[in-house]
Amino acid sequence: MEAIYKLSANEIDSNLISSIKKLFGQKEITITITSEPDETTYLTMNPANEKHLLDNIVAEPVIKFSGDEFKSYVEKL
């Protein structure tokens, strides 16, 4: 039997332990804990995907303006 629990570390409490004990009874179990990579890390794990993302960042247009120009722009919105 296998069970996968996905939760935040702060959700681990005695209720979780109790549910594992109820589910598996007297059987020997193995508990493995891993953390999920954040979205940026996950997306850049593949070199081709990382290149694609970086190329798109570089291709974004750059707009420069002064503080006063920004203030004027915001007021128009």
Secondary structure, DSSP 8 states (H G I E B T S, - for coil): --------GGG--HHHHHHHHHHHTTS-----------HHHHHTSSHHHHHHHHHHHHHS------HHHHHHHHHH-
